[in-house]
Amino acid sequence: MYSRTARTSWNLNRWVGLRIDSLGAGFTAALAAYLVYGKPVGASNTGLSLNMALSFCDYIFLLIRIYNNLEVEANRCSLDFDFERIQRL
């Protein structure tokens, strides 16, 4: 169902995704620069470290989305409860 609130929620979700992806890319780029220009590390360890960093960023992004959805649903439930209480009066 299309509504103004759904569109706003979708746009905010995209904005949060862009910010988190940017932070993840910055973290991964900093790690890659450290591994390439820092002390000598093998190629396999470098690849494993970068893969784990990307997986970590994806996991954090997933947790933030889940928390955001939980907060939105909790606010909606609170409003529904308040509306029911007003109707009973």
Order of alpha helices (4+ residues) and beta strands (2+ residues): alpha-alpha
